[in-house]
């Protein structure tokens, strides 16, 4: 598979064609139902078809990017760091939540090792692209070099290219990385202008004292590194994570190659925000899967300009919300394909048609 | 199949066993993920298993109850009355939105003729239980007799009995009836205490003038018939509809026979509210599929005490929101069955576990 560099991907991003969007809506409006009555399902179908030129999904794939975080030494997570590789093994064995939910909607799962602090042997479903064995502690310096930030973005772009080559018409983002709500909240604060306290929450389940500490750690990291919110690669390098870079690259690459991408929850949205700030039209390719319980999520979604599809009080990551949203996008496409027109069904149009 | 009368069904309703709910949650909490991180999926799994004793759905079925409404002569709908039988034929041919969405989630669709103003020949998937050829115009008198209200409820109960006999573990409600947001809004106003203007909206797409007229028609009907909100059968008889009675009966029957029931949108929720007021434990068996665009929906859901699963700006009826919600409930059960425990997955539990 050909390696595509970051700038080439950015330069190839185009807006979604508004004439194509209108043509799909016209097709929907000929169907025997009150106009607009399928609500957001119509939006999903419209965007998917305008982006891909298809009204059916050949294959769906969730990429669960995994990485470790130096900032875990500050006590920001309820889980120990060794859980990152343990969960990677669980993904590969098909025993995690993302596996169950992806099976439910018929999506494949690929795990991408972006920077787990463990050396994995090759395994089916595992894509080895380690940029480093965990980031550095961003409370004491930059999480990674700018070169590594670009490298992690380019791994994500490569995954989008893989989708294009293999006929994957709908990609999903996912994450695994103990401690990764901390860099995600740092990105949220840096890029939305909210205070750290406004965008920082309990992650996998820390208590009040740990939450106070987590906020302080993020404030320290932001003050120390002074990431430039106008330079998304700088933000990723100073306070990000390898898996967040992979997610950002996948989202960017999907926009570059015309592939709709379902963005999971809080961590994935931090990645999607970096991608969206690298090119404004990236957001047109994003389907925001769900509203996370993490309090900083809404501010990032607002900046991206996408409304979440689901709101089920989830806060798991892995790509779980994305898998569920894929099922709804697929339902929208089935309605587009299979609902008869007023003419074909012999139904009298209403006065508002 | 044995006919069950209304009082027998009401008398057999029991609360969902709280010990069973707790046992399912304990099973969920042993799975390798942060506690509670699957949010409402955990609630869906907990309730489904506690109600049915199963963790897998053998069969799902949507019942789309159809009926006509005398009140359409007041000009309350954007569609002409003949669309009700036309859409029934569309359902039977598999060309409507509910057919497409039910196929997507693997649910069967049965159409129940409760009171369409058309004589149907027998057809596969069609259940003929006509109570009358459309209700009377409730702006000029009661919509139906009390005996017919009981009869329509008992048809719904019979459908729940059918589910029990045929191994249908998850039932869904649906509706078809031109004009039926009008009786539904009337029921909402009568049973929630809101004003008619607060719960009445555009249905399939009426304009401002028609909306003003619709509100006036409902106010006239409520003043004329004076339905007793403490007597749900009286409410159904005075201002309801045959298909709304069928829905109410299905919901009540599902509670009686221990079958979880997915309640679709505005019209279905009017039926579910009647059922919930007939016995307080009915609500424990209800899964509220989605938040409709109809402004009176939220007030009825609040009275039932169930929070909608989806919020996708839908306003179609037929059972469409219910079909989508069935897919999410099934996903929740798959996660329950297939996600490994901390022990089995070799994952270290967090400090909050």
Contacts between the chains, C-beta under 8 A, distances in Angstrom:
chain1	res1	chain2	res2	distance
A	31	B	97	7.7
A	32	B	87	7.3
A	32	B	90	6.1
A	32	B	95	7.3
A	32	B	96	6.8
A	33	B	96	7.6
A	33	B	97	5.4
A	33	B	316	5.7
A	34	B	78	7.2
A	34	B	79	7.5
A	34	B	203	7.9
A	34	B	204	3.8
A	34	B	205	5.1
A	34	B	315	7.2
A	34	B	316	6.8
A	35	B	205	6.3
A	36	B	205	7.7
A	36	B	315	7.9
A	37	B	97	7.9
A	37	B	204	7.1
A	37	B	314	6.7
A	37	B	315	5.2
A	37	B	316	3.9
A	38	B	97	6.4
A	38	B	314	6.0
A	38	B	316	5.9
A	38	B	320	7.1
A	39	B	293	6.9
A	39	B	312	4.8
A	39	B	313	3.2
A	39	B	314	4.1
A	39	B	315	6.8
A	40	B	312	4.2
A	40	B	313	5.2
A	40	B	314	7.5
A	41	B	312	6.3
A	41	B	314	7.1
A	77	B	350	7.6
A	78	B	34	7.1
A	78	B	350	4.0
A	78	B	351	4.9
A	78	B	352	4.6
A	79	B	34	7.5
A	79	B	348	7.1
A	79	B	349	8.0
A	79	B	350	3.9
A	79	B	351	7.5
A	80	B	348	5.6
A	80	B	350	7.7
A	82	B	348	6.2
A	83	B	347	6.0
A	83	B	348	5.5
A	83	B	350	7.5
A	86	B	345	7.2
A	86	B	346	6.0
A	86	B	347	4.5
A	86	B	348	6.5
A	87	B	32	7.3
A	87	B	345	8.0
A	87	B	347	6.2
A	89	B	345	7.8
A	89	B	346	7.0
A	90	B	32	6.1
A	90	B	340	6.4
A	90	B	345	4.4
A	90	B	346	7.7
A	90	B	347	6.1
A	93	B	340	7.7
A	93	B	345	7.5
A	94	B	338	7.9
A	95	B	32	7.3
A	95	B	338	7.4
A	95	B	339	6.6
A	95	B	340	3.5
A	95	B	344	7.0
A	95	B	345	5.2
A	96	B	32	6.8
A	96	B	33	7.6
A	96	B	339	6.5
A	96	B	340	7.3
A	96	B	345	7.4
A	97	B	31	7.7
A	97	B	33	5.5
A	97	B	37	7.9
A	97	B	38	6.5
A	97	B	335	5.7
A	97	B	339	5.2
A	99	B	338	7.1
A	99	B	339	7.9
A	100	B	331	7.9
A	100	B	334	5.0
A	100	B	335	4.6
A	100	B	337	7.6
A	100	B	338	4.0
A	100	B	339	5.3
A	101	B	331	5.6
A	101	B	334	7.1
A	101	B	335	6.2
A	103	B	334	6.8
A	103	B	338	7.3
A	104	B	327	7.9
A	104	B	330	6.7
A	104	B	331	4.5
A	104	B	334	4.8
A	105	B	331	7.5
A	203	B	34	7.9
A	204	B	34	3.8
A	204	B	37	7.1
A	204	B	350	5.7
A	204	B	352	7.2
A	205	B	34	5.0
A	205	B	35	6.3
A	205	B	36	7.8
A	205	B	350	6.3
A	205	B	352	3.8
A	206	B	352	7.4
A	207	B	352	7.5
A	293	B	39	6.9
A	309	B	312	7.5
A	310	B	310	7.2
A	311	B	311	6.6
A	312	B	39	4.7
A	312	B	40	4.2
A	312	B	41	6.3
A	312	B	309	7.5
A	312	B	328	7.6
A	313	B	39	3.2
A	313	B	40	5.2
A	314	B	37	6.7
A	314	B	38	6.0
A	314	B	39	4.1
A	314	B	40	7.6
A	314	B	41	7.1
A	315	B	34	7.2
A	315	B	36	7.9
A	315	B	37	5.2
A	315	B	39	6.8
A	316	B	33	5.7
A	316	B	34	6.8
A	316	B	37	3.9
A	316	B	38	5.9
A	320	B	38	7.1
A	323	B	331	7.9
A	324	B	328	6.4
A	324	B	331	6.0
A	327	B	104	7.9
A	327	B	327	5.5
A	327	B	328	7.9
A	327	B	331	7.2
A	328	B	312	7.6
A	328	B	324	6.4
A	328	B	327	7.8
A	330	B	104	6.7
A	331	B	100	7.9
A	331	B	101	5.6
A	331	B	104	4.5
A	331	B	105	7.5
A	331	B	323	7.9
A	331	B	324	6.0
A	331	B	327	7.2
A	334	B	100	5.0
A	334	B	101	7.1
A	334	B	103	6.8
A	334	B	104	4.8
A	335	B	97	5.7
A	335	B	100	4.6
A	335	B	101	6.2
A	337	B	100	7.5
A	338	B	94	7.9
A	338	B	95	7.4
A	338	B	99	7.1
A	338	B	100	4.0
A	338	B	103	7.2
A	339	B	95	6.6
A	339	B	96	6.5
A	339	B	97	5.2
A	339	B	99	7.9
A	339	B	100	5.3
A	340	B	90	6.4
A	340	B	93	7.7
A	340	B	95	3.5
A	340	B	96	7.4
A	344	B	95	7.0
A	345	B	86	7.2
A	345	B	87	7.9
A	345	B	89	7.8
A	345	B	90	4.4
A	345	B	93	7.5
A	345	B	95	5.2
A	345	B	96	7.4
A	346	B	86	6.0
A	346	B	89	7.0
A	346	B	90	7.7
A	347	B	83	6.0
A	347	B	86	4.5
A	347	B	87	6.2
A	347	B	90	6.1
A	348	B	79	7.2
A	348	B	80	5.6
A	348	B	82	6.2
A	348	B	83	5.6
A	348	B	86	6.5
A	349	B	79	8.0
A	350	B	77	7.6
A	350	B	78	4.0
A	350	B	79	3.9
A	350	B	80	7.7
A	350	B	83	7.5
A	350	B	204	5.7
A	350	B	205	6.4
A	351	B	78	4.9
A	351	B	79	7.6
A	352	B	78	4.6
A	352	B	204	7.2
A	352	B	205	3.8
A	352	B	206	7.4
A	352	B	207	7.5
